[in-house]
C-alpha cells in the first residue's frame, strides 16, 4: 500500500508542474464537458494473446464486460515512442515525426529516450497534435501519468497535470496519483487522463516474452489494474469513467545467435549509423552514397535494406526527413548490432524485441475498453492503431481532426448505442 504522504507528494508535484506549464496558444470552439472522463492506460509491450491465460484476471474481467479487439496492429516502426504518439495523434510516425526511439534531425540534433532535454523539447513533437493539446484547446482539462510527448510543451502546451517519467515507480503509486486527480473538485477534475506501465516491456526484453518473468510482470500490472478499478468503485466512478486499455506493440523472442553485425554490412567509414536494433538506419558520408547502396540495398541474409523513398508502401513510411537515407529491417527474431557494443555491454543480451514488421502477429497490440459509452461484451476484429484516436475524440465529444490517418467508422462499433 502507498503511504498518504507519498501520494500527496506526487499530487503536489504534479500541481506544481502544471502551474509552470505554458498556456494554450490555440483556443478553439469550447466543447461541453464530457459526461464521463476518459482514462487511457498503456501496458507497454502487452500482447493480446496473453489474456485469458490465468495471469490477468482483472484485464480478463474488463474484456468480458466491455469491448475488446482480437488485436491492434501497430504503425511502422513497431517501437514505443512512435506508436504511443500515433495512439494520441491519429497520425502514423512518418507524419507526426517521432520516427524512432532514436533519431537525428538536421536542425535539432540527436534524440534518444534517455535524453531528458530532447524528450522535453516540443520541437521534436510539433509535427503532431496529441490528444491533451486538442482537448485543452477546446477548454477541457487533462492529466498524464507518463506518456511519450507529455513532458514537452507541444505547440506551447503541456497537460494541466503531468509528471516527468520515473522508471520503476511502483504501479500502485501511479494508480494512486491518477485516483487523486479524479478526487479533485469538479471544477478542476481532468476530463482526459493517461496512465502508463513499462514493466511488461522491460521483462519481455530482458527475459523473453514467454518467460516466467514476463508472465509475472504482466500479473503485477494486472493487479494494478485491479487497484484502479477498485479505486473507481470506491469513489462511485466505476460506471462513470470510460476506461480504455491499450499497448503499443507486442514482443518477439530473439537470441544472441540471431544477430547480424553491422561491421559485416558496412564498408569502412561509409556511413553514419543513426540507430541499430530490429531496424537500422544509415546516412551516407559525403561521396559514399553509391558505395553504401551497393553494399546494403536488397536482401542480405536476414536483413533487407531500401532507400527510404523505396520502403514498402504498406508501411506508409519514408518521407519524413528524420528517416535515415538507407533503412534496413531485420527478420522477426533477428537483430542488427555492433560487435563493439556487444563487447562493451555489461548486461546479458536481450531475449525479446519488437520493431519488426507490424504484419507479424507477434507485434500485435492490446485493445480493450469498458465504460458507460462503450459497448458491452463485444469483440472486434484486428484494426490499425491509427483508428484509436478518432474513438477517443468521440468519447470526449471533440470534433474530428482535419489531418488524420484514422477513420472514425472503424471503431464506431466499440461505442454503446447511447454514446455521444
N, C-alpha and C positions, 0 to 999 in steps of 0.2 A: 504493500500500500504506500502511496505517496503521502508525505507529511504535508500538513496545511501550509507551513512556511514555504516549502519548495514550490507548491502550486501557486501561491500568491506571488512569489518571486518571479516565476515565469510570466504570470499575467502582467505584473507591473513592468517587467522588461518589455513586453510586447506593447503596452500602452505608451511607454517612453519612446520606443522606436516609432510608433505611429505618430506621436506628436511632432517628431522631427521630419516626417515624410513630407515631400512637396505635394502641393495640391494639384488636382487635375487641371490641365490647360484646356481640355476639350470638354465642354459642357453641352450635352445633347438634351433632347426632349425628356423631361423627367418621366421615369417609369413608376407605376404604382408599386408599392412594396409587395413582393410575392407573399401569398398567404402562408407558404411553407418554405423555410430556408432550405438551401441545397448544401449538402455536405459531401464533398468529393474526396474519396480515400484512394490512395495508391499503395499497392503492395508490390514494390519493385521486384521484378523477376518471377512473379507468380504465374504459373501455367494453369489454364482451366482444367486440365486433366488431373490436377492434384485434389480437386474437390471430391467429396463422397468416397474418400479412401480411409476414413477413420481419424484423420488428423485435424479436420476443420469443422467441428460441429456447429460453430456459430455462423461461419460462412455458408455452410450447407443449409442451415435454417433460413437464412436470408434468401438464398437461391430458390428454395422450395416455396417460400411465402411470396416472393416478388417475381421479378423478371430476370432472366439470365440469358447469355448467349452461349452457343456452342464454342465460340471463340471470337477473339477480336484480333484482326490482322494488323500488326504494327506497320508504320511507314518505314521506308528505307532511308537511312540505315537503321536497323533494329537495335538502337542504342538508347541509353537512358535519357540524356538531355534532349536529343532531337525529338523523341516520342513524347516525353512529358510536355514539351512545348506544343507539339501537334495537338495533344489532347485538349489544351486550353486555348488554342488559337483557331483550330479547324483548318490549318494550313500544313501542307507537307514540308519537311525540312528544307527542300530546295527553294521554298518561297519564304519561310519565316527566318531563315538564315542560320539557325543552330544546326549545322550540317554534320556535326560530330561532337563527341565529348572532348575532342582536342582539335583545334582549328588554328588557321592563320588567316589574317586579314591584312591586305596591303596597307591600310591606314591605322588599324588598331593593334597590330602585332599578333601575339600568340594568346590563345585561350586554352586553359585546362580547367577541369573541375576543381582541382586543388588550389587554383589561383583565386583567392577571395577578391582581389582587386578586379580581375576580369569578370568573374561571376557577378559582381555587383555593379558593373558598368553597363548602363542601359543601352549604350550604343550597339552592343552585341545583339540585343534582343529587339531592337526597334523595328525590324522588318515585319514583325508580327504584333498583334494586339492581344494580350492574354485576357482571359475572361474577367479577372478582377478589375482591369483597366476599363473594359467595356461597361461593367456593372457600375463602377463609380462615376463614369461619365453620364450615366442615366440616374444618378442620385442614390444608388444602392450602397450598402456598407459591406465590406469584405474583410476576411481574416485568413491568413495562410500559415499553417504549421508545416513549414518546409515544402517547397515546390520549386523546381528549377525555374528561374526567372523572377521569383518573388522577392529576392534580395536586391534587385535592381530597380531603379526608377525608370520604368519603361514608358516612353513618351512623357517623361517627367512625373510619373505616378507610381507610387507604391501602394500595396494594400493598406487599409486602415489599421490593421494589426498584422504584424509579421515578426518572425524571429530568424536570425542567422542560423544556417544549418549547423547542427551539432551532432556529429556522427556518434552513434552508440547511445544517445539519450534514451533512457528506458521508455518502452512503448506506453507504459502506464502514465508517465509524466506527460507525454504528448496528448494522450486521450484526456487527461485531467485539464490541460490547458484549453483544449477545444471546448470541453464542457463548461469551463469557466467563462469562455466567450459567450456561450449560449445562456449563461446566467446573468449577463449584463442586462440592464433595464431595456425595455423595448425600444426606446429612442436611440440606444447605442448598439443593440444586438446586431451582429452581422446577418446579412441575407445569403451570402455565399461564404462557405468555409472549405478549406482544404486540409488534408491530413496525409502524411507520407511516412512509410516504413521501408527501410532498406535492408532489414535483417535477412529476408529470404534471398535476395540477390547476392548478398555477401556470402552466405553459406553455400549457395549454388556455385559461385565462382571458385571458392576455396576447396570445397569437398566434392563437388559434382551435384547435379540436380536430383539424382536418385539416391543420394547418400542419407544415412540416418541423421546427419547434422542438418541437412536441408529440410527433412521432414520435421525435425524438432524446431527449426526456425519458423516454419510455417505454423506449427502448433502454437508457438509463442505469440505470433502476430494474431492468430485466430482468437486466442484468449483476450488480446487487447480489443479485438472487435466485440467480443462478448462484454467487456467492461464498458465499451462505448454504448452498446445497445442498452445495457443495464442502467447506465447513467441517463440516457434519454428517457427510459421508462420511469426512473425515479423523479424526473422533472415533468412528467406528463407530456413529453415530446415525442414519444415513440411513434405515434400516428400523425405527427405534425411536422416531421422533417423528411425530406426526400434524400435518402442515403444512397449514394452511387459508389460502388467499389470497383476499381479497375487495376490493371497493371500496365506496364509499358511494353513488355515483351516477355517471352519465355526464356528458356535456357537449354542448351545442348551440352552433352558430355564431350570433353576433349581429353587429350592425353599428350604428355610431353613428346612422345614418339611421332605424333601427327603435327609436326612443325615444319614449315617452310622458312628457311633462314634468309633474311633479306640480303645478306652478303652473297648468297648464291644467285640472286636475281639481278642485282645492280652492278653495272660496270663501275669501277672505282671513280669517285669524285664526279659522278654524272648527274646526281640529283640531290635535292634537299628532301629529307624524309619529314613529312608532315605528321603522320600517325601510322602506327602499326597495330596489329591485332587480328580480329576476324576480317577486317579490311585493311588496306594500306593505301596511303596517298603520297604521291611524289610530284615535285615540281622540278623540271629540268633546269640544270645550271646553264648559264649562257653558252651557246654554241653546242650544247649536248642533247638537244631535243631528238634529233634523228637517231643518235646512238641509244638513248634511253628507250625510245619507241621500238627500235629493233630488238632490244633485249627483253622488253616486257609485254608488248601487245599480243593478245591472243591467249591461248591456254598454255600454262606452264605447270604441268603436273596437277596438283590440287589447288591451283590458283588460276584465275582468269583476270586479265587486265584489259582496260579500254582507255581511249582518250575520253575525257569527261563528257564531251558532246556526243559520244557514241555509246554511252551506257544503255542497258536495256530499257526500252520505253516503259515497260510495266513498273519500273521503279520511280518514274517521274522525278529524276534526279540528274543533276549535272550542269544546270545553267547558272547556279549561284556562283559568284566569283570566289567564294570561300572553298568551293570544291576543288581539290587539287587537280592539276592538269592530267595526270595519269592516275587512274583509280583501279585498284585490284581487290577482288573479292575471293576469299578462301572458301572452299567447300565446307559444308557443315561438318563440324568436328575437328577442323584444322585451324591453325593459327599461323600468322606471319610474324616473325620475331627476329630480333638480332642476337647473334651469339654473345656480343658484348653485354647486352642487358641480362641475358640468362646467367652469364658468368658472374656478374656483379650482384645479382639478386640474392638476398639472404633468406628468402622465403621459398618454400617448395613451389613448383609450378602449379598453376591453377588446373582444376579438373572440370571446370564448367565455363561456358562462354555464350554470349549472344552476339548480335551483329551480323548474323547470317541472313540469307535470302528470306524475306518475310513470307514467301510462299511455303517455306518449310513448316510443317505442323508444329515442330518443336519451338518455333518462335512465337506461336500464338499467345495472346494476352487474355487476361481475365476481364469479364464484364458481368456484373450483377447489380441489381438495384431494387430498393424497396422503399415505399413511402406512399403518402396519400394520393399523389398524382401519377403513380406508376402502376402498371398492370399487375395483376395477381396471378401467380402460378403459371407464368408464361416462359417459353423457351424460344429464342430467336436463332436464326442461322448465323454462321460466321459473317462478320462485316469488317470493313476497313475502319481503323480508329479515327479517321478524319470526321466520321459521321457522329461521333460523340458530342462534339462542340455544339452543333445545332440543337441537339436534345437538351443540353444544359441551358442554352439560351431560352428555349421554350419553357423549361421548368421555372426559370427566373422571370418569365414574362417579358423578355427583351426581344427587340426586332432582329431579324436575320442580318448577318454581316454582308456588306456588298462584295467583299473579297473573301471567298472561302472555297475550300476543296470539299466541304461536307454537304450532304444532301439531307434536309430535314425529313424527307419521306422515308429514309432508310430505317430510322429508329422511332418513327411515329407509332408503330405497334407496341413500343415499350410504354407508352402513355396509357393511363386509365381512361375510361370513357368520359369521365367528368373533369379531366385535367384541363388546364388553361390552353 
